[in-house]
Amino acid sequence: MNSLLAALATLTHNVGPVVSSVLAAFLIILGLLIIIKPALLGWIVGLVLILAGVAVLAGLLTPSERYR
């Protein structure tokens, strides 16, 4: 948990006050929605895993400089 908070602190210092405020509001709303409807957490985790898989696949299919 401490490393997550450190990563969020680093992120908020790098992006500025406006984006940090929007991120904070988004996280608060998302947390409240998950408390109200816990099944939403499964959907969010599933979507994150799908997006991570697409990112890995895109990284594999994108030619890099060493293959050109």
Predicted model as a PDB file, atoms N, CA, C, CB and O in Angstrom, pLDDT in the B-factor column:
MODEL        1                                                                  
ATOM      1  N   MET A   1       0.833  -1.197   0.000  1.00 66.00           N  
ATOM      2  CA  MET A   1       0.000   0.000   0.000  1.00 66.00           C  
ATOM      3  C   MET A   1       0.870   1.251   0.000  1.00 66.00           C  
ATOM      4  CB  MET A   1      -0.944   0.003   1.214  1.00 66.00           C  
ATOM      5  O   MET A   1       0.527   2.263  -0.611  1.00 66.00           O  
ATOM      6  N   ASN A   2       2.000   1.165   0.694  1.00 78.00           N  
ATOM      7  CA  ASN A   2       2.884   2.310   0.770  1.00 78.00           C  
ATOM      8  C   ASN A   2       3.479   2.639  -0.593  1.00 78.00           C  
ATOM      9  CB  ASN A   2       3.989   2.052   1.776  1.00 78.00           C  
ATOM     10  O   ASN A   2       3.628   3.812  -0.936  1.00 78.00           O  
ATOM     11  N   SER A   3       3.820   1.614  -1.376  1.00 84.00           N  
ATOM     12  CA  SER A   3       4.389   1.870  -2.699  1.00 84.00           C  
ATOM     13  C   SER A   3       3.334   2.451  -3.639  1.00 84.00           C  
ATOM     14  CB  SER A   3       4.975   0.577  -3.293  1.00 84.00           C  
ATOM     15  O   SER A   3       3.655   3.271  -4.499  1.00 84.00           O  
ATOM     16  N   LEU A   4       2.082   2.034  -3.482  1.00 80.00           N  
ATOM     17  CA  LEU A   4       1.002   2.602  -4.291  1.00 80.00           C  
ATOM     18  C   LEU A   4       0.834   4.081  -3.987  1.00 80.00           C  
ATOM     19  CB  LEU A   4      -0.317   1.854  -4.040  1.00 80.00           C  
ATOM     20  O   LEU A   4       0.674   4.890  -4.901  1.00 80.00           O  
ATOM     21  N   LEU A   5       0.868   4.436  -2.718  1.00 81.00           N  
ATOM     22  CA  LEU A   5       0.731   5.839  -2.340  1.00 81.00           C  
ATOM     23  C   LEU A   5       1.925   6.657  -2.821  1.00 81.00           C  
ATOM     24  CB  LEU A   5       0.581   5.968  -0.825  1.00 81.00           C  
ATOM     25  O   LEU A   5       1.765   7.808  -3.227  1.00 81.00           O  
ATOM     26  N   ALA A   6       3.116   6.074  -2.776  1.00 85.00           N  
ATOM     27  CA  ALA A   6       4.296   6.776  -3.272  1.00 85.00           C  
ATOM     28  C   ALA A   6       4.204   6.996  -4.782  1.00 85.00           C  
ATOM     29  CB  ALA A   6       5.569   5.992  -2.927  1.00 85.00           C  
ATOM     30  O   ALA A   6       4.575   8.058  -5.281  1.00 85.00           O  
ATOM     31  N   ALA A   7       3.707   5.986  -5.508  1.00 82.00           N  
ATOM     32  CA  ALA A   7       3.552   6.129  -6.952  1.00 82.00           C  
ATOM     33  C   ALA A   7       2.508   7.197  -7.286  1.00 82.00           C  
ATOM     34  CB  ALA A   7       3.156   4.786  -7.583  1.00 82.00           C  
ATOM     35  O   ALA A   7       2.704   7.984  -8.212  1.00 82.00           O  
ATOM     36  N   LEU A   8       1.404   7.229  -6.539  1.00 77.00           N  
ATOM     37  CA  LEU A   8       0.389   8.256  -6.766  1.00 77.00           C  
ATOM     38  C   LEU A   8       0.924   9.649  -6.422  1.00 77.00           C  
ATOM     39  CB  LEU A   8      -0.867   7.954  -5.937  1.00 77.00           C  
ATOM     40  O   LEU A   8       0.607  10.621  -7.109  1.00 77.00           O  
ATOM     41  N   ALA A   9       1.727   9.750  -5.373  1.00 81.00           N  
ATOM     42  CA  ALA A   9       2.306  11.046  -5.009  1.00 81.00           C  
ATOM     43  C   ALA A   9       3.248  11.532  -6.101  1.00 81.00           C  
ATOM     44  CB  ALA A   9       3.054  10.952  -3.666  1.00 81.00           C  
ATOM     45  O   ALA A   9       3.230  12.712  -6.450  1.00 81.00           O  
ATOM     46  N   THR A  10       4.062  10.647  -6.640  1.00 83.00           N  
ATOM     47  CA  THR A  10       4.971  11.013  -7.717  1.00 83.00           C  
ATOM     48  C   THR A  10       4.184  11.433  -8.954  1.00 83.00           C  
ATOM     49  CB  THR A  10       5.913   9.845  -8.049  1.00 83.00           C  
ATOM     50  O   THR A  10       4.532  12.412  -9.614  1.00 83.00           O  
ATOM     51  N   LEU A  11       3.132  10.695  -9.262  1.00 77.00           N  
ATOM     52  CA  LEU A  11       2.303  11.007 -10.418  1.00 77.00           C  
ATOM     53  C   LEU A  11       1.648  12.374 -10.272  1.00 77.00           C  
ATOM     54  CB  LEU A  11       1.239   9.934 -10.612  1.00 77.00           C  
ATOM     55  O   LEU A  11       1.630  13.157 -11.222  1.00 77.00           O  
ATOM     56  N   THR A  12       1.117  12.664  -9.107  1.00 79.00           N  
ATOM     57  CA  THR A  12       0.425  13.938  -8.916  1.00 79.00           C  
ATOM     58  C   THR A  12       1.382  15.120  -8.936  1.00 79.00           C  
ATOM     59  CB  THR A  12      -0.340  13.925  -7.609  1.00 79.00           C  
ATOM     60  O   THR A  12       0.994  16.216  -9.340  1.00 79.00           O  
ATOM     61  N   HIS A  13       2.608  14.923  -8.514  1.00 81.00           N  
ATOM     62  CA  HIS A  13       3.585  16.021  -8.561  1.00 81.00           C  
ATOM     63  C   HIS A  13       4.017  16.292  -9.997  1.00 81.00           C  
ATOM     64  CB  HIS A  13       4.819  15.690  -7.690  1.00 81.00           C  
ATOM     65  O   HIS A  13       4.363  17.425 -10.333  1.00 81.00           O  
ATOM     66  N   ASN A  14       4.002  15.280 -10.841  1.00 83.00           N  
ATOM     67  CA  ASN A  14       4.465  15.455 -12.219  1.00 83.00           C  
ATOM     68  C   ASN A  14       3.409  16.028 -13.147  1.00 83.00           C  
ATOM     69  CB  ASN A  14       4.933  14.145 -12.762  1.00 83.00           C  
ATOM     70  O   ASN A  14       3.759  16.694 -14.121  1.00 83.00           O  
ATOM     71  N   VAL A  15       2.135  15.797 -12.883  1.00 81.00           N  
ATOM     72  CA  VAL A  15       1.094  16.194 -13.833  1.00 81.00           C  
ATOM     73  C   VAL A  15       0.469  17.549 -13.546  1.00 81.00           C  
ATOM     74  CB  VAL A  15       0.024  15.168 -13.849  1.00 81.00           C  
ATOM     75  O   VAL A  15      -0.165  18.121 -14.432  1.00 81.00           O  
ATOM     76  N   GLY A  16       0.621  18.069 -12.373  1.00 80.00           N  
ATOM     77  CA  GLY A  16       0.078  19.386 -12.072  1.00 80.00           C  
ATOM     78  C   GLY A  16      -1.195  19.327 -11.249  1.00 80.00           C  
ATOM     79  O   GLY A  16      -1.767  18.256 -11.042  1.00 80.00           O  
ATOM     80  N   PRO A  17      -1.635  20.496 -10.779  1.00 82.00           N  
ATOM     81  CA  PRO A  17      -2.768  20.544  -9.846  1.00 82.00           C  
ATOM     82  C   PRO A  17      -4.123  20.224 -10.480  1.00 82.00           C  
ATOM     83  CB  PRO A  17      -2.834  21.899  -9.222  1.00 82.00           C  
ATOM     84  O   PRO A  17      -4.982  19.648  -9.814  1.00 82.00           O  
ATOM     85  N   VAL A  18      -4.334  20.580 -11.736  1.00 85.00           N  
ATOM     86  CA  VAL A  18      -5.638  20.346 -12.359  1.00 85.00           C  
ATOM     87  C   VAL A  18      -5.861  18.859 -12.588  1.00 85.00           C  
ATOM     88  CB  VAL A  18      -5.751  21.110 -13.688  1.00 85.00           C  
ATOM     89  O   VAL A  18      -6.909  18.325 -12.226  1.00 85.00           O  
ATOM     90  N   VAL A  19      -4.889  18.193 -13.182  1.00 82.00           N  
ATOM     91  CA  VAL A  19      -5.016  16.762 -13.439  1.00 82.00           C  
ATOM     92  C   VAL A  19      -5.063  15.993 -12.124  1.00 82.00           C  
ATOM     93  CB  VAL A  19      -3.851  16.260 -14.315  1.00 82.00           C  
ATOM     94  O   VAL A  19      -5.772  14.992 -12.017  1.00 82.00           O  
ATOM     95  N   SER A  20      -4.322  16.448 -11.131  1.00 81.00           N  
ATOM     96  CA  SER A  20      -4.359  15.799  -9.820  1.00 81.00           C  
ATOM     97  C   SER A  20      -5.742  15.908  -9.188  1.00 81.00           C  
ATOM     98  CB  SER A  20      -3.310  16.414  -8.893  1.00 81.00           C  
ATOM     99  O   SER A  20      -6.223  14.953  -8.578  1.00 81.00           O  
ATOM    100  N   SER A  21      -6.379  17.059  -9.328  1.00 85.00           N  
ATOM    101  CA  SER A  21      -7.730  17.236  -8.785  1.00 85.00           C  
ATOM    102  C   SER A  21      -8.736  16.342  -9.503  1.00 85.00           C  
ATOM    103  CB  SER A  21      -8.162  18.703  -8.895  1.00 85.00           C  
ATOM    104  O   SER A  21      -9.604  15.743  -8.868  1.00 85.00           O  
ATOM    105  N   VAL A  22      -8.619  16.256 -10.816  1.00 87.00           N  
ATOM    106  CA  VAL A  22      -9.520  15.398 -11.589  1.00 87.00           C  
ATOM    107  C   VAL A  22      -9.300  13.940 -11.224  1.00 87.00           C  
ATOM    108  CB  VAL A  22      -9.312  15.607 -13.100  1.00 87.00           C  
ATOM    109  O   VAL A  22     -10.261  13.188 -11.067  1.00 87.00           O  
ATOM    110  N   LEU A  23      -8.038  13.534 -11.086  1.00 81.00           N  
ATOM    111  CA  LEU A  23      -7.720  12.160 -10.696  1.00 81.00           C  
ATOM    112  C   LEU A  23      -8.278  11.844  -9.315  1.00 81.00           C  
ATOM    113  CB  LEU A  23      -6.203  11.933 -10.716  1.00 81.00           C  
ATOM    114  O   LEU A  23      -8.827  10.763  -9.098  1.00 81.00           O  
ATOM    115  N   ALA A  24      -8.143  12.773  -8.387  1.00 83.00           N  
ATOM    116  CA  ALA A  24      -8.660  12.557  -7.033  1.00 83.00           C  
ATOM    117  C   ALA A  24     -10.185  12.411  -7.050  1.00 83.00           C  
ATOM    118  CB  ALA A  24      -8.246  13.722  -6.108  1.00 83.00           C  
ATOM    119  O   ALA A  24     -10.731  11.530  -6.386  1.00 83.00           O  
ATOM    120  N   ALA A  25     -10.864  13.263  -7.799  1.00 90.00           N  
ATOM    121  CA  ALA A  25     -12.317  13.179  -7.883  1.00 90.00           C  
ATOM    122  C   ALA A  25     -12.748  11.870  -8.533  1.00 90.00           C  
ATOM    123  CB  ALA A  25     -12.876  14.369  -8.666  1.00 90.00           C  
ATOM    124  O   ALA A  25     -13.711  11.246  -8.087  1.00 90.00           O  
ATOM    125  N   PHE A  26     -12.046  11.448  -9.587  1.00 89.00           N  
ATOM    126  CA  PHE A  26     -12.359  10.191 -10.261  1.00 89.00           C  
ATOM    127  C   PHE A  26     -12.185   9.007  -9.316  1.00 89.00           C  
ATOM    128  CB  PHE A  26     -11.474  10.012 -11.499  1.00 89.00           C  
ATOM    129  O   PHE A  26     -13.031   8.113  -9.285  1.00 89.00           O  
ATOM    130  N   LEU A  27     -11.106   8.990  -8.550  1.00 83.00           N  
ATOM    131  CA  LEU A  27     -10.868   7.886  -7.623  1.00 83.00           C  
ATOM    132  C   LEU A  27     -11.907   7.844  -6.510  1.00 83.00           C  
ATOM    133  CB  LEU A  27      -9.477   7.999  -7.024  1.00 83.00           C  
ATOM    134  O   LEU A  27     -12.330   6.765  -6.095  1.00 83.00           O  
ATOM    135  N   ILE A  28     -12.317   9.002  -6.028  1.00 89.00           N  
ATOM    136  CA  ILE A  28     -13.338   9.055  -4.984  1.00 89.00           C  
ATOM    137  C   ILE A  28     -14.674   8.538  -5.518  1.00 89.00           C  
ATOM    138  CB  ILE A  28     -13.493  10.494  -4.451  1.00 89.00           C  
ATOM    139  O   ILE A  28     -15.340   7.740  -4.858  1.00 89.00           O  
ATOM    140  N   ILE A  29     -15.064   8.986  -6.703  1.00 91.00           N  
ATOM    141  CA  ILE A  29     -16.326   8.529  -7.301  1.00 91.00           C  
ATOM    142  C   ILE A  29     -16.269   7.036  -7.577  1.00 91.00           C  
ATOM    143  CB  ILE A  29     -16.627   9.299  -8.603  1.00 91.00           C  
ATOM    144  O   ILE A  29     -17.234   6.320  -7.308  1.00 91.00           O  
ATOM    145  N   LEU A  30     -15.147   6.556  -8.113  1.00 88.00           N  
ATOM    146  CA  LEU A  30     -15.003   5.135  -8.386  1.00 88.00           C  
ATOM    147  C   LEU A  30     -15.077   4.317  -7.099  1.00 88.00           C  
ATOM    148  CB  LEU A  30     -13.684   4.866  -9.109  1.00 88.00           C  
ATOM    149  O   LEU A  30     -15.707   3.260  -7.072  1.00 88.00           O  
ATOM    150  N   GLY A  31     -14.444   4.792  -6.045  1.00 87.00           N  
ATOM    151  CA  GLY A  31     -14.516   4.106  -4.757  1.00 87.00           C  
ATOM    152  C   GLY A  31     -15.931   4.037  -4.210  1.00 87.00           C  
ATOM    153  O   GLY A  31     -16.343   3.005  -3.682  1.00 87.00           O  
ATOM    154  N   LEU A  32     -16.680   5.125  -4.331  1.00 90.00           N  
ATOM    155  CA  LEU A  32     -18.063   5.121  -3.866  1.00 90.00           C  
ATOM    156  C   LEU A  32     -18.928   4.172  -4.691  1.00 90.00           C  
ATOM    157  CB  LEU A  32     -18.641   6.531  -3.918  1.00 90.00           C  
ATOM    158  O   LEU A  32     -19.774   3.465  -4.142  1.00 90.00           O  
ATOM    159  N   LEU A  33     -18.720   4.155  -6.000  1.00 89.00           N  
ATOM    160  CA  LEU A  33     -19.487   3.244  -6.844  1.00 89.00           C  
ATOM    161  C   LEU A  33     -19.197   1.789  -6.505  1.00 89.00           C  
ATOM    162  CB  LEU A  33     -19.183   3.505  -8.310  1.00 89.00           C  
ATOM    163  O   LEU A  33     -20.104   0.956  -6.520  1.00 89.00           O  
ATOM    164  N   ILE A  34     -17.958   1.480  -6.204  1.00 88.00           N  
ATOM    165  CA  ILE A  34     -17.605   0.100  -5.854  1.00 88.00           C  
ATOM    166  C   ILE A  34     -18.192  -0.279  -4.498  1.00 88.00           C  
ATOM    167  CB  ILE A  34     -16.073  -0.081  -5.839  1.00 88.00           C  
ATOM    168  O   ILE A  34     -18.589  -1.427  -4.298  1.00 88.00           O  
ATOM    169  N   ILE A  35     -18.252   0.660  -3.573  1.00 91.00           N  
ATOM    170  CA  ILE A  35     -18.877   0.373  -2.278  1.00 91.00           C  
ATOM    171  C   ILE A  35     -20.373   0.120  -2.467  1.00 91.00           C  
ATOM    172  CB  ILE A  35     -18.646   1.544  -1.282  1.00 91.00           C  
ATOM    173  O   ILE A  35     -20.933  -0.789  -1.855  1.00 91.00           O  
ATOM    174  N   ILE A  36     -21.012   0.921  -3.308  1.00 92.00           N  
ATOM    175  CA  ILE A  36     -22.457   0.771  -3.534  1.00 92.00           C  
ATOM    176  C   ILE A  36     -22.762  -0.499  -4.319  1.00 92.00           C  
ATOM    177  CB  ILE A  36     -23.016   1.994  -4.280  1.00 92.00           C  
ATOM    178  O   ILE A  36     -23.707  -1.218  -3.994  1.00 92.00           O  
ATOM    179  N   LYS A  37     -21.979  -0.776  -5.334  1.00 91.00           N  
ATOM    180  CA  LYS A  37     -22.236  -1.930  -6.197  1.00 91.00           C  
ATOM    181  C   LYS A  37     -20.930  -2.715  -6.374  1.00 91.00           C  
ATOM    182  CB  LYS A  37     -22.812  -1.478  -7.586  1.00 91.00           C  
ATOM    183  O   LYS A  37     -20.183  -2.447  -7.315  1.00 91.00           O  
ATOM    184  N   PRO A  38     -20.642  -3.678  -5.489  1.00 89.00           N  
ATOM    185  CA  PRO A  38     -19.362  -4.404  -5.519  1.00 89.00           C  
ATOM    186  C   PRO A  38     -19.118  -5.197  -6.810  1.00 89.00           C  
ATOM    187  CB  PRO A  38     -19.299  -5.347  -4.349  1.00 89.00           C  
ATOM    188  O   PRO A  38     -17.966  -5.470  -7.148  1.00 89.00           O  
ATOM    189  N   ALA A  39     -20.173  -5.568  -7.532  1.00 90.00           N  
ATOM    190  CA  ALA A  39     -19.981  -6.309  -8.776  1.00 90.00           C  
ATOM    191  C   ALA A  39     -19.246  -5.465  -9.813  1.00 90.00           C  
ATOM    192  CB  ALA A  39     -21.329  -6.768  -9.334  1.00 90.00           C  
ATOM    193  O   ALA A  39     -18.660  -5.998 -10.755  1.00 90.00           O  
ATOM    194  N   LEU A  40     -19.280  -4.146  -9.633  1.00 88.00           N  
ATOM    195  CA  LEU A  40     -18.583  -3.248 -10.541  1.00 88.00           C  
ATOM    196  C   LEU A  40     -17.079  -3.484 -10.506  1.00 88.00           C  
ATOM    197  CB  LEU A  40     -18.894  -1.800 -10.194  1.00 88.00           C  
ATOM    198  O   LEU A  40     -16.395  -3.267 -11.507  1.00 88.00           O  
ATOM    199  N   LEU A  41     -16.558  -3.924  -9.367  1.00 88.00           N  
ATOM    200  CA  LEU A  41     -15.124  -4.178  -9.244  1.00 88.00           C  
ATOM    201  C   LEU A  41     -14.679  -5.270 -10.201  1.00 88.00           C  
ATOM    202  CB  LEU A  41     -14.771  -4.564  -7.811  1.00 88.00           C  
ATOM    203  O   LEU A  41     -13.608  -5.169 -10.800  1.00 88.00           O  
ATOM    204  N   GLY A  42     -15.481  -6.304 -10.351  1.00 90.00           N  
ATOM    205  CA  GLY A  42     -15.141  -7.370 -11.289  1.00 90.00           C  
ATOM    206  C   GLY A  42     -15.062  -6.871 -12.720  1.00 90.00           C  
ATOM    207  O   GLY A  42     -14.170  -7.262 -13.472  1.00 90.00           O  
ATOM    208  N   TRP A  43     -15.996  -6.006 -13.097  1.00 90.00           N  
ATOM    209  CA  TRP A  43     -15.968  -5.436 -14.438  1.00 90.00           C  
ATOM    210  C   TRP A  43     -14.738  -4.576 -14.649  1.00 90.00           C  
ATOM    211  CB  TRP A  43     -17.219  -4.620 -14.691  1.00 90.00           C  
ATOM    212  O   TRP A  43     -14.106  -4.635 -15.704  1.00 90.00           O  
ATOM    213  N   ILE A  44     -14.397  -3.781 -13.652  1.00 89.00           N  
ATOM    214  CA  ILE A  44     -13.241  -2.890 -13.776  1.00 89.00           C  
ATOM    215  C   ILE A  44     -11.958  -3.698 -13.893  1.00 89.00           C  
ATOM    216  CB  ILE A  44     -13.159  -1.933 -12.572  1.00 89.00           C  
ATOM    217  O   ILE A  44     -11.111  -3.401 -14.735  1.00 89.00           O  
ATOM    218  N   VAL A  45     -11.810  -4.715 -13.057  1.00 90.00           N  
ATOM    219  CA  VAL A  45     -10.616  -5.558 -13.129  1.00 90.00           C  
ATOM    220  C   VAL A  45     -10.546  -6.261 -14.478  1.00 90.00           C  
ATOM    221  CB  VAL A  45     -10.608  -6.592 -11.985  1.00 90.00           C  
ATOM    222  O   VAL A  45      -9.473  -6.354 -15.075  1.00 90.00           O  
ATOM    223  N   GLY A  46     -11.668  -6.750 -14.957  1.00 90.00           N  
ATOM    224  CA  GLY A  46     -11.690  -7.402 -16.259  1.00 90.00           C  
ATOM    225  C   GLY A  46     -11.297  -6.464 -17.381  1.00 90.00           C  
ATOM    226  O   GLY A  46     -10.524  -6.840 -18.262  1.00 90.00           O  
ATOM    227  N   LEU A  47     -11.817  -5.251 -17.360  1.00 90.00           N  
ATOM    228  CA  LEU A  47     -11.465  -4.276 -18.391  1.00 90.00           C  
ATOM    229  C   LEU A  47      -9.997  -3.898 -18.339  1.00 90.00           C  
ATOM    230  CB  LEU A  47     -12.315  -3.035 -18.248  1.00 90.00           C  
ATOM    231  O   LEU A  47      -9.360  -3.742 -19.380  1.00 90.00           O  
ATOM    232  N   VAL A  48      -9.455  -3.750 -17.145  1.00 88.00           N  
ATOM    233  CA  VAL A  48      -8.031  -3.426 -17.011  1.00 88.00           C  
ATOM    234  C   VAL A  48      -7.173  -4.560 -17.556  1.00 88.00           C  
ATOM    235  CB  VAL A  48      -7.673  -3.148 -15.537  1.00 88.00           C  
ATOM    236  O   VAL A  48      -6.178  -4.313 -18.237  1.00 88.00           O  
ATOM    237  N   LEU A  49      -7.551  -5.800 -17.261  1.00 89.00           N  
ATOM    238  CA  LEU A  49      -6.787  -6.928 -17.783  1.00 89.00           C  
ATOM    239  C   LEU A  49      -6.868  -7.015 -19.305  1.00 89.00           C  
ATOM    240  CB  LEU A  49      -7.283  -8.224 -17.165  1.00 89.00           C  
ATOM    241  O   LEU A  49      -5.874  -7.334 -19.958  1.00 89.00           O  
ATOM    242  N   ILE A  50      -8.032  -6.737 -19.872  1.00 91.00           N  
ATOM    243  CA  ILE A  50      -8.167  -6.733 -21.327  1.00 91.00           C  
ATOM    244  C   ILE A  50      -7.294  -5.639 -21.942  1.00 91.00           C  
ATOM    245  CB  ILE A  50      -9.641  -6.533 -21.733  1.00 91.00           C  
ATOM    246  O   ILE A  50      -6.600  -5.883 -22.928  1.00 91.00           O  
ATOM    247  N   LEU A  51      -7.325  -4.449 -21.371  1.00 88.00           N  
ATOM    248  CA  LEU A  51      -6.509  -3.353 -21.892  1.00 88.00           C  
ATOM    249  C   LEU A  51      -5.018  -3.640 -21.761  1.00 88.00           C  
ATOM    250  CB  LEU A  51      -6.849  -2.060 -21.170  1.00 88.00           C  
ATOM    251  O   LEU A  51      -4.239  -3.297 -22.650  1.00 88.00           O  
ATOM    252  N   ALA A  52      -4.620  -4.264 -20.663  1.00 88.00           N  
ATOM    253  CA  ALA A  52      -3.213  -4.630 -20.501  1.00 88.00           C  
ATOM    254  C   ALA A  52      -2.804  -5.673 -21.539  1.00 88.00           C  
ATOM    255  CB  ALA A  52      -2.955  -5.164 -19.079  1.00 88.00           C  
ATOM    256  O   ALA A  52      -1.702  -5.610 -22.082  1.00 88.00           O  
ATOM    257  N   GLY A  53      -3.682  -6.624 -21.813  1.00 87.00           N  
ATOM    258  CA  GLY A  53      -3.393  -7.624 -22.834  1.00 87.00           C  
ATOM    259  C   GLY A  53      -3.270  -7.013 -24.217  1.00 87.00           C  
ATOM    260  O   GLY A  53      -2.387  -7.390 -24.988  1.00 87.00           O  
ATOM    261  N   VAL A  54      -4.144  -6.076 -24.537  1.00 89.00           N  
ATOM    262  CA  VAL A  54      -4.067  -5.389 -25.830  1.00 89.00           C  
ATOM    263  C   VAL A  54      -2.771  -4.585 -25.926  1.00 89.00           C  
ATOM    264  CB  VAL A  54      -5.291  -4.460 -26.029  1.00 89.00           C  
ATOM    265  O   VAL A  54      -2.147  -4.547 -26.986  1.00 89.00           O  
ATOM    266  N   ALA A  55      -2.363  -3.946 -24.835  1.00 85.00           N  
ATOM    267  CA  ALA A  55      -1.121  -3.176 -24.847  1.00 85.00           C  
ATOM    268  C   ALA A  55       0.090  -4.075 -25.065  1.00 85.00           C  
ATOM    269  CB  ALA A  55      -0.965  -2.401 -23.542  1.00 85.00           C  
ATOM    270  O   ALA A  55       1.004  -3.716 -25.807  1.00 85.00           O  
ATOM    271  N   VAL A  56       0.103  -5.240 -24.424  1.00 85.00           N  
ATOM    272  CA  VAL A  56       1.212  -6.176 -24.609  1.00 85.00           C  
ATOM    273  C   VAL A  56       1.233  -6.685 -26.041  1.00 85.00           C  
ATOM    274  CB  VAL A  56       1.105  -7.356 -23.621  1.00 85.00           C  
ATOM    275  O   VAL A  56       2.298  -6.767 -26.653  1.00 85.00           O  
ATOM    276  N   LEU A  57       0.080  -7.025 -26.578  1.00 87.00           N  
ATOM    277  CA  LEU A  57      -0.006  -7.507 -27.947  1.00 87.00           C  
ATOM    278  C   LEU A  57       0.433  -6.434 -28.937  1.00 87.00           C  
ATOM    279  CB  LEU A  57      -1.426  -7.963 -28.259  1.00 87.00           C  
ATOM    280  O   LEU A  57       1.145  -6.728 -29.897  1.00 87.00           O  
ATOM    281  N   ALA A  58       0.016  -5.209 -28.711  1.00 85.00           N  
ATOM    282  CA  ALA A  58       0.439  -4.111 -29.587  1.00 85.00           C  
ATOM    283  C   ALA A  58       1.946  -3.902 -29.504  1.00 85.00           C  
ATOM    284  CB  ALA A  58      -0.295  -2.811 -29.218  1.00 85.00           C  
ATOM    285  O   ALA A  58       2.589  -3.608 -30.512  1.00 85.00           O  
ATOM    286  N   GLY A  59       2.511  -4.050 -28.313  1.00 83.00           N  
ATOM    287  CA  GLY A  59       3.960  -3.927 -28.174  1.00 83.00           C  
ATOM    288  C   GLY A  59       4.700  -5.027 -28.905  1.00 83.00           C  
ATOM    289  O   GLY A  59       5.786  -4.798 -29.438  1.00 83.00           O  
ATOM    290  N   LEU A  60       4.126  -6.219 -28.935  1.00 81.00           N  
ATOM    291  CA  LEU A  60       4.764  -7.319 -29.654  1.00 81.00           C  
ATOM    292  C   LEU A  60       4.649  -7.160 -31.156  1.00 81.00           C  
ATOM    293  CB  LEU A  60       4.159  -8.637 -29.235  1.00 81.00           C  
ATOM    294  O   LEU A  60       5.581  -7.508 -31.881  1.00 81.00           O  
ATOM    295  N   LEU A  61       3.539  -6.646 -31.639  1.00 84.00           N  
ATOM    296  CA  LEU A  61       3.314  -6.517 -33.071  1.00 84.00           C  
ATOM    297  C   LEU A  61       3.906  -5.263 -33.690  1.00 84.00           C  
ATOM    298  CB  LEU A  61       1.867  -6.548 -33.340  1.00 84.00           C  
ATOM    299  O   LEU A  61       4.035  -5.173 -34.911  1.00 84.00           O  
ATOM    300  N   THR A  62       4.262  -4.305 -32.868  1.00 84.00           N  
ATOM    301  CA  THR A  62       4.848  -3.060 -33.376  1.00 84.00           C  
ATOM    302  C   THR A  62       6.330  -3.290 -33.627  1.00 84.00           C  
ATOM    303  CB  THR A  62       4.629  -1.875 -32.375  1.00 84.00           C  
ATOM    304  O   THR A  62       7.057  -3.692 -32.719  1.00 84.00           O  
ATOM    305  N   PRO A  63       6.787  -3.037 -34.858  1.00 77.00           N  
ATOM    306  CA  PRO A  63       8.213  -3.239 -35.135  1.00 77.00           C  
ATOM    307  C   PRO A  63       9.056  -2.209 -34.399  1.00 77.00           C  
ATOM    308  CB  PRO A  63       8.487  -3.162 -36.646  1.00 77.00           C  
ATOM    309  O   PRO A  63       8.706  -1.030 -34.331  1.00 77.00           O  
ATOM    310  N   SER A  64      10.157  -2.667 -33.857  1.00 72.00           N  
ATOM    311  CA  SER A  64      11.046  -1.745 -33.151  1.00 72.00           C  
ATOM    312  C   SER A  64      12.249  -1.438 -34.037  1.00 72.00           C  
ATOM    313  CB  SER A  64      11.504  -2.341 -31.785  1.00 72.00           C  
ATOM    314  O   SER A  64      12.385  -2.005 -35.121  1.00 72.00           O  
ATOM    315  N   GLU A  65      13.105  -0.558 -33.586  1.00 71.00           N  
ATOM    316  CA  GLU A  65      14.263  -0.110 -34.365  1.00 71.00           C  
ATOM    317  C   GLU A  65      15.248  -1.243 -34.629  1.00 71.00           C  
ATOM    318  CB  GLU A  65      14.971   1.025 -33.643  1.00 71.00           C  
ATOM    319  O   GLU A  65      15.897  -1.252 -35.674  1.00 71.00           O  
ATOM    320  N   ARG A  66      15.374  -2.194 -33.712  1.00 62.00           N  
ATOM    321  CA  ARG A  66      16.391  -3.216 -33.896  1.00 62.00           C  
ATOM    322  C   ARG A  66      16.005  -4.255 -34.943  1.00 62.00           C  
ATOM    323  CB  ARG A  66      16.664  -3.896 -32.590  1.00 62.00           C  
ATOM    324  O   ARG A  66      16.859  -5.026 -35.378  1.00 62.00           O  
ATOM    325  N   TYR A  67      14.728  -4.295 -35.361  1.00 55.00           N  
ATOM    326  CA  TYR A  67      14.308  -5.236 -36.382  1.00 55.00           C  
ATOM    327  C   TYR A  67      14.250  -4.620 -37.771  1.00 55.00           C  
ATOM    328  CB  TYR A  67      12.974  -5.798 -36.029  1.00 55.00           C  
ATOM    329  O   TYR A  67      14.003  -5.334 -38.743  1.00 55.00           O  
ATOM    330  N   ARG A  68      14.465  -3.350 -37.891  1.00 53.00           N  
ATOM    331  CA  ARG A  68      14.394  -2.680 -39.196  1.00 53.00           C  
ATOM    332  C   ARG A  68      15.684  -2.772 -39.950  1.00 53.00           C  
ATOM    333  CB  ARG A  68      14.020  -1.237 -39.031  1.00 53.00           C  
ATOM    334  O   ARG A  68      15.786  -2.258 -41.064  1.00 53.00           O  
TER     335      ARG A  68                                                      
ENDMDL                                                                          
END                                                                             
